[in-house]
Structures are given as C-alpha cells and as structure tokens.
Amino acid sequence: MRSSRFWLSGVAAAVLLAGCASTSSPPDLSTPIAERAAVLGATDLSSAPGPDGGVILNGKLDGRPFVLATPNAWNGGAVFFAQGYSTPGATPVVPEDPIAKDPGGGSLTHIYGQGYAVAISAYDKAGVATESGVANTIRLRDFVNRLGANRDYILGGSMGGGVVVAALETHPQAFDGAVSMCGVTEGWTPLIGQLTELRAAYNLLTEGTPYALPGEHDVTRSGLPTVPPAGDSTDGEAYRNAQKMKVIAPILMLVGVAKTNPEGPEARIVRQLASIIDAEADPAVIGAPIYSAVLGMDDIRQVMGGIPAGNRDKVYAPSGMSEAEAAEFNRRIQRFDADPAAIAYARRWHEATGRFSTPLVTVHQTLDSLVPYSQSEAFGRIVAEAGNSANLVQYQVPGTKFPLPGGLEGYTHCGFSPAQNIAAFEAMRAWVEQGRRPGPDAVQ
C-alpha cells in the first residue's frame, strides 16, 4: 500500500484488505455498509431497509449515482446491472430500490433472493452511453469489491447488453460471468444504419400524405427536440413522451388504415418499409426504430462525431415496386455518408471483436421491435471467427406482442418473461459456479 494511503483509519484498512482478499467466504458485515461505503469515498449516502433484513444503499461515486442492494445473508457475490438506452435529454438515474422496482424484468429480485448483492450505476448521460456505461460499471464493481464482494457478474439488456460485451472485451479480468439480453452485441454501426435508412424511406414514401413525420426531415439530424424550450415548465419526461407520441401517431395511423384495407396504398407502403430493413410489417418494428432516430440522431452525432453508417451506394429494392418505381425511389431517397470519426468511435464503443475470456450467455427474441435478431446472429459469427465459441452460449426465443392504440398490437423490445430472465442468469451461474455449460433448453 502506498504511503499516501497511511492516513486511512483502521476500519478503512480492514475494508480495503477485505475487498482485496481472494476468498469465496461471505464478507464481514459487522460494520454497517453505509459506514464502510463512506470510508471508501462514496458520498450523498442514504440507506433503507431491504427485503428480508437487507439494506438498500443509495449514493454517489465520483458524482455518479449508484444503488446497492445487499441481502442480509450476503454470499459475497455481486451482480452489476448495465442499464439500457434512455431518450437524450433525460437525467441519468438509478432506481431508488432495484428490488421493489426491478429493471431486470424479475431477474434482480430473484438474484437478491439467492444471496447476491445487486448494484447499478448511472451513466454520465442519456442516449448513446456505452463508453460511460462501461467506465461507471467498472468503477462500481471495484467499489463493491472493496466492500467485500468476491465474485462478480454483469447483466444487461438492449444498450446495456452492448455494455456487457464492451466491458468483457475491454476489461477481460473484471467479471466471472455475464448475461446479455436483447443486446446491441454486434455493434452500433449496423443498428444506426438501419434506423437511419428506415427513416429516410419513410420520409420518401409518405411525402405529401397525412402520415408524414413531424419536424426536421434531414435524417442526419434529430427531427424534434427532447428538452423543453426555455421558459416551458413542462416536466422533462412528460415532454419527451409527448414528442415520442408525435412521431408514433402518424405511423400508427398509417398502419391502422393499412390494416383495414390490405390491398390499399397504405398497406403497400407498410410492406415496402418492412422490406427496407428485411423485417415483418409490424407497427412497432417500423415505429420504434423511426422514433429512436427522430429523437436521437443529434445525440449520436455529438457522441460519435458524426454518423458511423452511410447509404451512398446502396441500391434498394422495396417490396412490390416495378423496376421504374425502384429506380425513382433510389434516385430520390436521401443519401448520407459515414463519418470517419464516427466509424472509429463506434468501433471502439463498441463493435464486437469476439475476444473475451468470460463465460457469456446471450438471449434474443427472434422478433424484436428495436434491436433485431440479426445482432445476435452476427455476434455469434464474430465470436466463432475469433475462435472463442467455448465462452459463448446463445438462445433465441419467440417474440412477444403488446397492445397499441387504435386496436393494433406490435412486437416488444426485450419483452422477456421473468422466467426467461431468471433462466438466463441461472444458466450462466451454473456454468461459472458448477462448471456445467448450459444446454440447448436452458432458456425457452
């Protein structure tokens, strides 16, 4: 220990030594966890009773909010939950109580009940935040290890699933096992390309119709703001939800009319839109990528230094178009170029390399409204090409639907059941702790 650390109290030294110890025995909880957290530099601390005699601790590490739920009979294991994407403009937060309000779809409640601590860090920003997601999760992981954790798992969904992969590839010794649900596991570039191309196609196909999108139509920019203008007292979250509904409303109207007349022009547009991204003609599969692009493109440009995908030379063949119609479509659709700086950033944060040493379980719905199943398929190929398939087990499960306004229904994004979320964790846990590689039916 360096001399600059000699001022630490006896309690602090004991805590640090406990965190550095290589042992599978439960941590010493004789000192209240909030007191130990304060000694280790956490600020703005508050604690509350957790289920079954545990403790829910909220605080900040280097100014970033975190929450740590520690069960009464803590077994020394810790599960770090990587949060997903939030609309740009939102304030990065963590759930005050991740057990009562489980962002893991039932998995965190289960995990806590099995004796594991559950920890979540806020990111530095809303929107695209893989880089700070990794940095802040690793910071929290190191902190919880100094509190006494001796086995670390990481779990996340959607963008959080991408954070999981990025963390494994950039910090190969940090975690003992990992789970990515519906994750951006291949990388941002293909996903951003899909969002942008679909928005460009929608703009062209609905031009001059009641179904046109509101706001700016340049697909390299956001279409609507996500922060209330100066002087507007509207709650920020309510404002963002209203903006989202402005984008979704014309899409739902288009799909609703198409449903009543399957041979009409609206139905033809819907089929053409679905063919652009090689997806099902589903309102959520079309709507979720478009509203994400309309509200999030400025954030992507700011974070990445531009757009990492382009369509300059792509030739589209929308469903049902004649050769002449397709030629006119290709002539008129907005073209955009990938920015070298954005390509480099997206490659770093994060394009999968397939090189990691931690056992990883991934689960993806075959029909997902926002992060397509192709992300999972491509990730499997990347890992195989890296000669690393021994560290990966993948599952596919059917898509699920939810009701939408106007009597419609659409596919969910990350719409897993609690049983599926729990099964994924348990499959990974048995793999790490008992050496049993998960079988083909572990997650159904």
C-alpha positions in Angstrom: 0.0 0.0 0.0 1.4 3.4 -1.0 2.5 5.8 1.8 -0.2 8.3 0.7 -2.8 5.8 2.0 -1.4 5.6 5.5 -3.8 8.1 6.9 -6.7 5.6 6.5 -8.4 4.6 9.7 -8.3 1.0 11.0 -11.9 0.5 9.7 -10.9 1.7 6.2 -7.8 -0.5 6.1 -9.8 -3.5 7.1 -12.4 -2.8 4.5 -9.7 -2.4 1.8 -8.0 -5.6 2.8 -11.3 -7.5 2.8 -12.0 -6.2 -0.7 -8.6 -7.4 -2.0 -8.8 -10.8 -0.4 -9.1 -13.8 -2.6 -11.7 -15.8 -0.9 -15.1 -17.3 -1.5 -16.3 -16.8 2.1 -19.1 -14.3 2.8 -17.9 -10.8 3.5 -17.7 -9.4 7.1 -20.8 -7.3 7.6 -20.2 -6.4 11.2 -19.7 -2.7 10.3 -22.8 -1.1 8.7 -22.4 -1.0 5.0 -23.2 2.8 4.8 -20.3 3.4 7.2 -17.9 1.3 5.2 -19.1 3.0 1.9 -18.4 6.4 3.4 -14.9 5.4 4.4 -14.3 4.2 0.8 -15.2 7.6 -0.6 -18.9 7.3 -1.5 -20.9 10.5 -1.0 -24.6 11.5 -0.7 -25.3 8.3 1.1 -28.7 7.1 2.3 -29.8 3.7 3.4 -33.1 2.0 3.8 -34.2 -1.5 4.8 -34.3 -4.0 2.1 -36.3 -7.2 1.9 -35.7 -9.9 4.5 -33.4 -7.8 6.6 -31.2 -6.5 3.8 -30.0 -2.9 3.0 -30.7 -0.6 0.1 -27.9 1.9 -0.2 -28.0 4.9 -2.5 -25.1 7.3 -3.0 -22.6 8.6 -5.5 -19.2 7.6 -6.7 -17.2 10.4 -8.3 -20.5 12.2 -8.7 -22.3 9.3 -10.4 -25.4 8.0 -8.7 -25.4 4.3 -7.7 -27.6 1.9 -5.8 -26.5 -1.2 -4.0 -29.0 -3.8 -2.6 -27.3 -6.1 -0.2 -29.2 -9.1 1.3 -29.0 -9.9 5.0 -27.2 -13.3 4.2 -24.9 -11.9 1.5 -23.0 -14.7 -0.1 -20.2 -12.4 -1.3 -21.4 -12.4 -4.9 -22.4 -9.2 -6.7 -24.4 -8.7 -9.9 -23.9 -5.5 -11.8 -26.8 -4.4 -13.9 -26.0 -2.4 -17.0 -28.9 -0.1 -17.8 -30.3 0.4 -21.3 -30.8 3.4 -23.6 -32.8 6.4 -22.4 -34.1 9.3 -24.6 -31.5 12.1 -24.9 -32.2 14.9 -22.6 -33.2 12.7 -19.7 -31.3 12.9 -16.4 -29.2 9.8 -15.7 -30.6 8.0 -12.6 -30.8 4.6 -11.0 -33.8 3.0 -9.4 -34.0 4.0 -5.8 -34.8 0.4 -4.9 -33.9 -2.1 -7.6 -35.6 -4.9 -5.8 -39.0 -3.3 -5.4 -38.7 -1.7 -8.9 -36.8 -4.4 -10.8 -35.4 -3.1 -14.1 -34.2 -6.6 -14.9 -37.7 -8.0 -15.5 -37.7 -10.1 -12.4 -34.1 -11.3 -12.5 -32.7 -8.8 -9.9 -35.4 -9.7 -7.4 -34.5 -13.4 -7.9 -30.8 -12.7 -7.8 -31.1 -10.8 -4.5 -33.2 -13.7 -3.1 -30.3 -16.1 -3.9 -28.0 -14.1 -1.6 -26.3 -11.9 -4.2 -25.8 -8.1 -3.9 -27.3 -6.1 -6.8 -25.6 -2.9 -7.9 -26.4 -0.4 -10.6 -24.6 2.8 -11.6 -26.0 5.7 -13.5 -24.2 6.7 -16.8 -22.8 10.1 -17.5 -25.5 10.9 -20.0 -28.7 9.7 -21.6 -28.8 8.4 -25.1 -25.8 6.5 -26.5 -23.7 5.8 -23.5 -21.7 2.6 -23.9 -18.4 4.3 -23.0 -19.6 5.7 -19.7 -21.7 2.6 -19.1 -18.6 0.5 -19.0 -16.5 3.1 -17.1 -19.1 3.7 -14.4 -20.0 0.0 -14.0 -16.3 -0.9 -13.6 -15.9 1.9 -11.0 -18.9 0.5 -9.1 -17.6 -3.0 -9.4 -14.2 -2.0 -7.9 -16.0 -0.2 -5.1 -18.3 -3.2 -4.2 -15.2 -5.4 -4.3 -13.6 -3.2 -1.7 -16.8 -3.6 0.4 -16.2 -7.4 0.3 -17.6 -8.9 -2.9 -15.6 -11.9 -4.1 -17.5 -12.9 -7.2 -18.7 -10.5 -9.9 -21.3 -11.0 -12.6 -22.6 -8.4 -15.2 -26.1 -8.4 -16.7 -27.8 -6.0 -19.1 -30.3 -5.7 -21.8 -30.6 -3.6 -25.1 -27.8 -1.0 -25.0 -27.0 -2.5 -21.6 -26.4 -5.8 -23.3 -23.9 -4.0 -25.5 -22.3 -2.5 -22.4 -21.9 -6.1 -21.1 -20.0 -7.2 -24.3 -17.9 -4.0 -24.3 -17.0 -4.5 -20.6 -15.9 -8.1 -21.2 -13.8 -7.2 -24.2 -12.1 -4.1 -22.7 -11.8 -5.4 -19.1 -11.2 -9.1 -19.5 -10.5 -9.9 -15.9 -13.3 -7.8 -14.3 -16.2 -10.4 -14.3 -16.6 -14.0 -13.6 -19.7 -14.4 -15.8 -22.1 -12.4 -17.9 -25.6 -12.3 -19.5 -26.7 -10.1 -22.4 -30.4 -9.9 -23.1 -31.7 -8.4 -26.5 -28.3 -6.7 -26.6 -26.6 -4.4 -29.1 -24.0 -7.2 -29.3 -22.8 -6.8 -32.9 -22.4 -3.1 -32.6 -23.9 0.4 -33.1 -23.0 0.8 -36.8 -25.5 -1.7 -38.3 -28.2 -0.6 -35.9 -27.8 3.1 -36.6 -27.7 2.4 -40.3 -31.0 0.5 -40.0 -32.6 3.3 -38.1 -31.5 6.0 -40.5 -32.3 4.1 -43.7 -35.8 3.3 -42.4 -36.5 6.9 -41.5 -35.3 8.0 -44.9 -37.5 5.5 -46.6 -40.5 6.6 -44.5 -40.0 10.2 -45.3 -40.0 9.5 -49.1 -42.9 7.0 -49.1 -45.2 9.2 -47.0 -44.2 12.5 -48.6 -47.3 14.7 -49.1 -49.5 12.4 -47.1 -51.2 12.7 -43.7 -48.7 10.1 -42.5 -45.6 12.3 -42.8 -43.4 12.7 -39.8 -43.3 15.9 -37.9 -40.3 18.2 -37.6 -37.0 18.1 -39.4 -36.8 15.5 -42.2 -33.0 15.5 -42.7 -32.2 12.0 -41.4 -28.7 13.0 -40.3 -30.3 15.3 -37.7 -33.0 14.9 -35.0 -36.5 15.7 -36.1 -37.8 17.0 -32.8 -36.1 18.4 -29.6 -36.1 16.3 -26.5 -35.7 19.1 -24.0 -38.4 21.7 -23.3 -37.6 25.2 -24.7 -36.6 27.9 -22.3 -39.5 29.1 -20.2 -41.5 25.9 -20.7 -42.3 24.5 -17.3 -43.4 21.1 -18.7 -41.8 18.2 -16.9 -38.9 16.9 -19.0 -40.0 13.3 -19.0 -43.6 14.2 -19.9 -42.2 16.4 -22.7 -40.1 13.6 -24.1 -43.1 11.2 -24.0 -45.2 13.8 -25.8 -42.5 14.2 -28.5 -42.4 10.4 -28.9 -46.2 10.3 -29.4 -45.9 13.0 -32.1 -43.6 10.7 -34.0 -45.6 7.5 -33.4 -49.1 8.9 -34.1 -48.7 9.2 -37.9 -47.1 5.8 -38.1 -49.9 4.2 -36.2 -52.4 6.0 -38.4 -50.7 4.6 -41.5 -50.6 1.0 -40.2 -54.2 1.3 -38.9 -55.5 2.3 -42.4 -53.4 -0.4 -43.9 -55.0 -3.0 -41.6 -58.5 -2.0 -42.8 -57.5 -2.2 -46.5 -54.8 -4.8 -47.0 -54.7 -4.0 -50.8 -54.6 -0.2 -50.5 -51.8 2.2 -50.9 -51.1 2.4 -47.1 -50.7 -1.3 -46.9 -48.3 -1.2 -49.8 -46.2 1.5 -48.0 -46.1 -0.6 -44.9 -44.8 -3.6 -46.8 -42.2 -1.5 -48.6 -41.0 -0.1 -45.3 -40.7 -3.5 -43.7 -38.7 -4.7 -46.8 -36.1 -1.9 -46.3 -35.0 -3.5 -43.1 -35.9 -7.1 -44.0 -38.4 -7.3 -41.2 -42.1 -8.1 -40.5 -44.7 -5.5 -41.4 -45.4 -4.7 -37.8 -46.2 -1.2 -36.4 -43.7 -1.5 -33.5 -41.0 -2.9 -35.8 -41.4 0.1 -38.0 -42.2 2.7 -35.3 -39.6 2.0 -32.7 -36.6 2.5 -35.0 -38.1 5.6 -36.5 -38.9 7.4 -33.3 -35.4 6.4 -31.9 -33.8 8.1 -35.0 -36.1 11.1 -35.0 -35.3 11.8 -31.3 -31.8 10.5 -31.0 -29.8 11.5 -34.1 -28.3 14.7 -32.7 -27.1 12.7 -29.7 -25.5 10.1 -31.9 -23.6 12.8 -33.9 -22.5 14.6 -30.7 -21.2 11.4 -29.1 -19.6 9.7 -32.1 -18.5 12.7 -34.1 -20.9 12.0 -36.9 -22.8 9.0 -38.2 -21.0 5.7 -38.4 -23.1 4.3 -41.3 -23.9 5.5 -44.8 -26.1 4.6 -47.7 -24.4 6.4 -50.6 -24.0 3.5 -52.9 -26.8 1.2 -51.6 -29.4 0.0 -54.1 -32.8 -0.5 -52.5 -35.5 -2.9 -53.9 -38.7 -2.1 -51.9 -41.3 -4.8 -52.0 -43.9 -4.6 -54.8 -42.1 -1.8 -56.8 -41.7 -2.0 -60.5 -38.2 -1.5 -61.9 -39.1 2.1 -62.8 -40.5 2.8 -59.4 -37.5 1.3 -57.6 -35.2 3.4 -59.8 -37.1 6.5 -58.9 -37.1 5.5 -55.2 -33.3 5.1 -55.3 -32.9 8.4 -57.1 -34.9 10.3 -54.6 -34.2 8.7 -51.2 -31.9 10.8 -49.0 -28.3 9.7 -49.2 -25.8 10.2 -46.4 -22.2 9.3 -45.7 -20.5 7.6 -42.8 -18.1 9.9 -41.0 -14.6 8.5 -40.4 -14.5 9.8 -36.8 -17.9 8.2 -36.0 -16.7 4.9 -37.6 -13.6 4.9 -35.3 -15.7 5.8 -32.2 -18.3 3.1 -32.9 -15.6 0.6 -33.4 -14.2 1.4 -30.0 -17.5 1.8 -28.2 -18.4 -0.7 -29.3 -18.0 -3.1 -32.3 -17.6 -6.7 -31.1 -14.3 -8.4 -31.6 -15.4 -11.7 -30.2 -12.4 -11.8 -28.0 -13.3 -12.3 -24.3 -12.5 -14.8 -21.7 -15.6 -14.7 -19.5 -18.5 -17.2 -19.9 -21.3 -15.3 -21.6 -24.9 -16.2 -22.2 -27.0 -14.2 -24.7 -30.7 -14.3 -25.3 -32.6 -12.6 -28.1 -36.1 -12.7 -29.3 -36.4 -13.7 -33.0 -38.7 -10.7 -33.5 -37.7 -7.6 -31.6 -39.0 -4.2 -32.4 -35.8 -2.2 -32.0 -32.6 -4.4 -31.7 -33.0 -7.0 -34.5 -32.2 -10.7 -34.0 -29.5 -10.2 -36.7 -27.4 -8.5 -33.9 -27.3 -11.9 -32.1 -26.6 -13.9 -35.2 -23.8 -11.6 -36.3 -22.3 -11.7 -32.8 -22.3 -15.5 -32.8 -20.4 -15.4 -36.2 -17.9 -12.9 -34.9 -17.2 -15.0 -31.8 -16.8 -18.1 -33.9 -14.4 -16.4 -36.3 -12.3 -15.3 -33.3 -12.1 -19.0 -32.2 -13.9 -18.2 -29.0 -17.2 -20.1 -29.2 -16.3 -22.1 -26.0 -17.1 -18.9 -24.0 -20.5 -18.2 -25.6 -23.9 -19.8 -25.3 -26.7 -18.2 -27.2 -30.5 -18.6 -27.0 -33.3 -17.5 -29.3 -36.9 -17.2 -28.0 -40.1 -16.2 -29.8 -41.1 -12.5 -30.0 -44.0 -11.3 -27.9 -46.6 -8.6 -28.6 -48.2 -5.8 -26.7 -51.3 -3.6 -27.3 -51.0 -0.3 -29.2 -53.5 2.5 -29.7 -56.2 2.0 -32.3 -56.7 -1.7 -31.7 -53.2 -2.5 -33.0 -50.5 -4.7 -31.5 -46.8 -4.8 -32.1 -43.7 -6.7 -31.1 -42.0 -5.8 -27.9 -38.4 -4.8 -27.4 -36.7 -7.0 -24.8 -40.2 -8.5 -24.0 -38.9 -11.4 -22.0 -40.9 -13.1 -19.3 -39.5 -13.2 -15.7 -38.9 -16.9 -16.1 -36.7 -16.3 -19.2 -34.7 -13.6 -17.5 -34.2 -15.8 -14.4 -33.3 -18.8 -16.5 -30.6 -16.9 -18.4 -29.0 -15.9 -15.1 -29.2 -19.4 -13.6 -27.7 -21.0 -16.8 -24.8 -18.6 -16.5 -24.5 -19.1 -12.8 -24.4 -22.9 -13.0 -21.8 -22.6 -15.8 -19.5 -20.5 -13.7 -20.0 -22.0 -10.3 -20.5 -25.6 -11.2 -18.7 -25.9 -14.5 -21.9 -27.0 -16.3 -22.1 -25.5 -19.8 -25.7 -24.6 -20.4 -27.7 -27.0 -22.5 -29.9 -26.1 -25.5 -33.1 -25.9 -23.5 -31.9 -23.8 -20.5 -33.8 -20.7 -21.7 -37.1 -21.2 -23.6 
